[in-house]
Amino acid sequence: MSYVLLVEDNQENADLVIRLLSSINLKVHHTTRGLDGAKIARRDIPGLILMDFNLPDIDGRTLILQLKKQLGVNAPPIVALTARTGSVEMKLAMRFGCSAFIGKPFAPEEFLKVIRQLLPSLVE
């Protein structure tokens, strides 16, 4: 079974996302640092990556570009999961290769709707 890689440095946000994804039977690997997340993604490609933009060691947008380039056709969908919610941030996320954009705070139902659309074969 595939897993979701969550790259999120805020533990409260991570706990919420993990609870939501676990409720639909998805396995989650969480890391608080972007560079650690990149290593994990290259070693064992996840089914989906949820990427915060504000990380302590690297900008999430930069990391998205790197992963898209490094993983090429094997790159999983990447979802921006960020408190940077302006329209410019959303456009940048899409230009950098994100499959979806979720602004924080988010409604759990909307979050799960996006996940179900991106991973229909893995959910429930």
Residue pairs with C-beta under 8 A, 6 or more apart in sequence:
1 27
1 122
2 27
2 46
2 47
2 48
2 122
3 26
3 27
3 28
3 29
3 46
3 47
4 21
4 26
4 27
4 28
4 29
4 46
4 47
4 48
4 49
4 50
4 115
4 119
5 28
5 29
5 31
5 37
5 40
5 41
5 46
5 48
5 49
5 50
6 14
6 17
6 18
6 21
6 28
6 29
6 30
6 31
6 50
6 81
7 31
7 32
7 33
7 34
7 37
7 49
7 50
7 51
7 52
7 55
7 60
7 63
8 14
8 17
8 30
8 32
8 50
8 52
8 81
9 32
9 33
9 52
9 54
9 55
9 56
10 52
11 32
13 52
13 81
13 104
14 30
14 32
16 108
17 28
17 50
17 81
17 111
18 28
18 30
20 108
20 111
20 112
20 115
21 28
21 115
22 28
23 112
24 112
24 115
24 116
24 123
24 124
25 123
25 124
26 115
26 119
26 122
26 123
29 40
29 46
31 37
31 40
32 55
32 56
33 55
33 56
33 57
34 51
34 55
34 57
34 58
34 59
34 60
34 63
35 57
35 58
35 63
37 49
37 51
37 63
38 63
38 66
38 67
38 70
40 46
41 49
41 67
41 71
41 76
42 67
42 70
42 71
45 71
45 74
45 75
45 76
46 76
47 76
47 119
47 122
48 76
48 77
48 78
48 79
48 115
48 118
48 119
49 67
49 76
49 77
49 78
49 79
50 78
50 79
50 81
50 102
51 60
51 63
51 64
51 78
51 79
51 80
51 81
51 82
51 98
52 60
52 81
52 82
53 59
53 60
53 61
53 80
53 82
53 83
53 84
53 89
53 93
54 60
54 82
54 83
54 84
55 63
60 80
60 82
61 92
61 93
61 96
64 78
64 80
64 93
64 96
64 97
64 98
65 96
65 97
67 75
67 78
68 75
68 78
68 96
68 97
75 97
77 99
77 100
77 118
77 119
78 97
78 98
78 99
79 98
79 99
79 100
79 101
79 102
79 114
79 118
80 89
80 90
80 93
80 98
80 100
80 101
80 102
81 102
81 104
82 89
82 93
82 101
82 102
82 103
82 104
83 103
83 104
84 103
85 103
85 104
89 101
90 101
90 103
93 101
94 101
99 118
100 114
100 117
100 118
102 110
102 111
102 114
115 123
116 123
